[in-house]
Amino acid sequence: MTYIRRAVLASIVVAVTVFGVTACSPAPSDDSWVLSPIRYDNRANGDPGPREMIDTPYTMTLIGDTAGGFWGISLGSYLHIDEAGTAVSRFNLADDDPHGSVAAVTPTTLVMASGVPGLSNSGSILLIDTESMSWEEVHRDSRQLGDIATTGGTAYFVAFDWAEETFTVDTVALEPGAEPVTLSPVFTRTWPVALDVDPSGSIYLATENERIVLAADGRIESRHPVASATPAVSVNQAGDVAWSGQDSPSPTGPTHVAGGSDEARTIIDRHIDCVSDDPRLKPVSVGGRPTLEHPDRLTLMIAEDTITLPFLCAAAGFTWINDRELVVSVGNETGAPLVRVTPPALPQEPEPSR
């Protein structure tokens, strides 16, 4: 559920409070949002050289790996961090390899919607075995394809009709020879369109103008106008949703981040109050509309509650990694921490008296 961009991959940890950076912070309070670093070995697969532990990468788009870890992708560079926070794979695609949006089928199998105009495989749905580095085409489409997601052995993807200036959400079984089925209504074209799907088959779409939720049969369940500089959406196995957009921040408890280099903490600090000379934190014009009021923020819809985080604004990428935690990439091309976000613990229900 991400579009690929090239950069050197890495990750980072930080120590902050809502009011600024602290070099050595005490244990988090019970109401703290804990921001934890992922420091990893940046060597490419097969590199026998010494370990290259890093904590200040470039920006990445992120997807969950289905098993508590995640993939970080930056153009043709791929990084796989497992549930324990260990880098288990890092490789670079060649320029003539397929490029496009990807989602995880298993921790080591990805599905790609190759939608880069001009490439010979533009319009292909491909399965990628990241262990053998082999490709298998599932479907070839005449349309340009956008974002992709998967659940239950089925891929969901955005297909653009540039002649008609429309797009739809289609599905296709992840097996050779499968034919796609258009599931959604026809929407007026916009770009980009971010997509994710939950285990029930409900579909979540984010554009620069609105958020759309479709039922499993493709019916529109909701449409809400929300502007976004960088539309993105991620849904976890419990059906909780994270969106990026121009929502007003909610009151939250403090943030607590432990560890990290001075550079990493400085980057995170800029994304706490969202005021900086960092170009990513400056308001931008989207779709010809007036300049947006502030950088995109993350809005979490968890069960019946909705909260817009006042920190970690202007995320380059984010993904749920389990039913409670996300990983967020913030920063710019000179340095962008990966931050594991753990919300405050839920209060325990009292045991019934006997």
Stockholm file with secondary structure:
# STOCKHOLM 1.0

chainA/1-354         MTYIRRAVLASIVVAVTVFGVTACSPAPSDDSWVLSPIRYDNRANGDPGPREMIDTPYTMTLIGDTAGGFWGISLGSYLHIDEAGTAVSRFNLADDDPHGSVAAVTPTTLVMASGVPGLSNSGSILLIDTESMSWEEVHRDSRQLGDIATTGGTAYFVAFDWAEETFTVDTVALEPGAEPVTLSPVFTRTWPVALDVDPSGSIYLATENERIVLAADGRIESRHPVASATPAVSVNQAGDVAWSGQDSPSPTGPTHVAGGSDEARTIIDRHIDCVSDDPRLKPVSVGGRPTLEHPDRLTLMIAEDTITLPFLCAAAGFTWINDRELVVSVGNETGAPLVRVTPPALPQEPEPSR
#=GR chainA/1-354 SS CEECCCCCCCCCCCCEETTEECSSCCCCCTTCEEEEECCEECCCTTCCSCCCEESCCCCCEEEECSSSCEEEEETTEEEEECTTSCEEEEEECCTTSCCSEEEEEETTEEEEEECCTTSTTTTEEEEEETTTTEEEEEEECSSEEEEEEEETTEEEEEEEETTTTEEEEEEEESSTTCCCEECSCCEECCSCCEEEECTTCCEEEECSSEEEEECTTSCEEEEEECCCSSCCEEECTTCCEEEEESCCCCCCCCEEECCCCHHHHHHHHHHHHCCSSCGGGSCCCCTTSSCCSSCCEEEEEETTEEEECSSSCSEEEEEESSSSCEEEEESBTTBCCEEEEECCCCCCCCCCCC
#=GC SS_cons         CEECCCCCCCCCCCCEETTEECSSCCCCCTTCEEEEECCEECCCTTCCSCCCEESCCCCCEEEECSSSCEEEEETTEEEEECTTSCEEEEEECCTTSCCSEEEEEETTEEEEEECCTTSTTTTEEEEEETTTTEEEEEEECSSEEEEEEEETTEEEEEEEETTTTEEEEEEEESSTTCCCEECSCCEECCSCCEEEECTTCCEEEECSSEEEEECTTSCEEEEEECCCSSCCEEECTTCCEEEEESCCCCCCCCEEECCCCHHHHHHHHHHHHCCSSCGGGSCCCCTTSSCCSSCCEEEEEETTEEEECSSSCSEEEEEESSSSCEEEEESBTTBCCEEEEECCCCCCCCCCCC
//
